[in-house]
Amino acid sequence: MMLQCRVVSAGYASSSPVLSEVSLEVRQGEIVTLVGANGAGKSTLLKVISGLLRPTHGEIFFMDRRIDACTPLQRLRLGLAHVPEGRQVFAGMTVAENLMLGAYAVQKADRGTIRKRMHDLCEQYSVLRERMGDMVGNFSGGQQQILAIARGLMSNPRFLLLDEPSLGLSPKLVGELFQLIRQLRGAGVSVLLAEQNARAALSVADRGYVIENGRVAMSGRGADLLASSEVAERYLGVGADARFSRERARRLAKDMAMCIGADAET
Ligand SMILES: Nc1ncnc2c1ncn2[C@@H]1O[C@H](COP(=O)(O)OP(=O)(O)OP(=O)(O)O)[C@@H](O)[C@H]1O
């Protein structure tokens, strides 16, 4: 078992509980998706798993090790990387600089490994190779998303938490993105994917969990959830067109800084 959440509850200081007794599992090499409406608690669950938010109750295990008291950096070093919602690449930096940030907190001293990893990612994703020295501010949404995922991969994770990667992308780019996620599974990386684009996410997933009001309402094989009339009625009409509020954008920027270890010990 790669990841296990056992009856996890969590919330933010200023509000009532957001997650209530959530239990889920992700096995080695699986793609598991969380689907649910805006505000259901998907991002909050990913934050609890990566350590950006402490649970108020419950236990989290990563590769049989209990991690809920570990810092985000410790979890990153164990192989658990978080690509937060909203891409959050640094517009005023080049592709290379953005990628370096993904490795910074993990292997500051080992420049050779960092260079090799960057080279391998460039081999895989031509947009990175072709635009290595370019500022990323005017990249398309799809290019920024590839860069955000590649930055997450710079720490060589065993497990990737992906939050709404399809948000704001055209249907064609969504297709390419989900192809990329399949390739990650092929490379042995387990993926927990939070998505409002339930149809695309369930199509690619081995299994899925439907989150409603911070609870697991349903779970099952991706194909079975896709075929469920209850899921179809509630979620399959939902597109990837959620809007950002200013407050939400501010929260995302804060989360991003934490994800790349800006607050972490060195
Ligand atoms: N930093 C925060 N402080 C206070 N409340 C928050 C914070 N982040 C999220 N919330 C609240 O927690 C609830 C769950 O939000 P969350 O972002 O986890 O949902 P979600 O399912 O990921 O939805 P979305 O797709 O909109 O991101 C919402 O009511 C939201 O307003």
The ligand as a Tripos MOL2 file, in Angstrom:
@<TRIPOS>MOLECULE
LIG
   31    33     1     0     0
SMALL
NO_CHARGES

@<TRIPOS>ATOM
      1 N1         -7.2900   28.4050    3.6400 N.pl3     1 LIG1
      2 C1         -8.5880   28.2730    3.9250 C.ar      1 LIG1
      3 N2         -9.1390   28.8740    4.9760 N.ar      1 LIG1
      4 C2        -10.4510   28.7280    5.2990 C.ar      1 LIG1
      5 N3        -11.3180   27.9560    4.5880 N.ar      1 LIG1
      6 C3        -10.8280   27.3260    3.5140 C.ar      1 LIG1
      7 C4         -9.4530   27.4320    3.1210 C.ar      1 LIG1
      8 N4         -9.2670   26.6670    2.0190 N.ar      1 LIG1
      9 C5        -10.4680   26.0990    1.7290 C.ar      1 LIG1
     10 N5        -11.3960   26.4970    2.6240 N.ar      1 LIG1
     11 C6        -12.7940   26.0730    2.6550 C.3       1 LIG1
     12 O1        -12.8180   24.6470    2.7910 O.3       1 LIG1
     13 C7        -13.9010   24.1100    2.0250 C.3       1 LIG1
     14 C8        -13.3520   23.0430    1.0980 C.3       1 LIG1
     15 O2        -12.5140   23.6760    0.1590 O.3       1 LIG1
     16 P1        -11.5880   22.8690   -0.8490 P.3       1 LIG1
     17 O3        -10.7680   23.8670   -1.5920 O.co2     1 LIG1
     18 O4        -10.8900   21.7920   -0.1160 O.co2     1 LIG1
     19 O5        -12.6790   22.2160   -1.8040 O.3       1 LIG1
     20 P2        -12.5000   21.5440   -3.2150 P.3       1 LIG1
     21 O6        -13.3490   20.3370   -3.2270 O.co2     1 LIG1
     22 O7        -11.0640   21.3540   -3.5190 O.co2     1 LIG1
     23 O8        -13.1110   22.5970   -4.1760 O.3       1 LIG1
     24 P3        -12.4380   23.4220   -5.3510 P.3       1 LIG1
     25 O9        -12.5530   22.5430   -6.5170 O.co2     1 LIG1
     26 O10       -13.2620   24.6440   -5.4180 O.co2     1 LIG1
     27 O11       -11.0050   23.7090   -4.9560 O.co2     1 LIG1
     28 C9        -14.5600   25.2710    1.3090 C.3       1 LIG1
     29 O12       -15.6930   25.6580    2.0660 O.3       1 LIG1
     30 C10       -13.5120   26.3640    1.3400 C.3       1 LIG1
     31 O13       -14.0750   27.6390    1.3610 O.3       1 LIG1
@<TRIPOS>BOND
     1     1     2 1
     2     2     3 ar
     3     2     7 ar
     4     3     4 ar
     5     4     5 ar
     6     5     6 ar
     7     6     7 ar
     8     6    10 ar
     9     7     8 ar
    10     8     9 ar
    11     9    10 ar
    12    10    11 1
    13    11    12 1
    14    11    30 1
    15    12    13 1
    16    13    14 1
    17    13    28 1
    18    14    15 1
    19    15    16 1
    20    16    17 2
    21    16    18 1
    22    16    19 1
    23    19    20 1
    24    20    21 2
    25    20    22 1
    26    20    23 1
    27    23    24 1
    28    24    25 2
    29    24    26 1
    30    24    27 1
    31    28    29 1
    32    28    30 1
    33    30    31 1
@<TRIPOS>SUBSTRUCTURE
     1 LIG1         1 GROUP 0 **** ****
